[in-house]
Every structure is written in structure tokens, then in C-alpha cells.
């Protein structure tokens, strides 16, 4: 579903902006797809963190993990569901409330 949205956005950009070739169109579609996937993942994790009253710890985990993700270049899963599951495991394993007391 996210891939289709990315393709629609890149098609719209290609129609409305001059000199957009097929390679740039593909880059736009990929970027939009990845950004939407991140927003959805962070939104779901924020709701879960709020429900379990660990939102402060999750914010710290997201910030601390982003520090090493940016220079590492990122290792990507093949799909957004796998990425969500692995990220959720990593975030939740780093936010153990009992270790903060």
C-alpha cells in the first residue's frame, strides 16, 4: 500500500515538475515510501508506549537509537512489517522499566 502511494506521488511530481527522468521518479517514490513507513511505525509505537505508560522511555530509546542509525547508513528489512517488528523488539528491549528504578 505504501509503495502505491509513493508511486502516485512520484507520478504527480513527474507531471508537475520539468526534467524529472525515470531514475529521479524512482528515487522520489522510494523516499516517500520510506518516510510514510517511518511515520506509521513511530505513530503505532507512540500509541503503544502511551497505553503502557512508557512513552518517556520510548522517546529516549528512539532518540538514542537514531544517533547510531544515521551514521551507520541503515540496514533495511525487505518490508515494512518486518521492520516494524524488529524495531519494536529493539525499542521495547531498551525500555525495560524495571531497570530504571
PyMOL commands that set and color helices and strands:
alter all, ss='L'
color gray80, all
select helices_A, chain A and resi 2-16+22-51+55-72+80-93+97-100
alter helices_A, ss='H'
color red, helices_A
deselect
rebuild
show_as cartoon
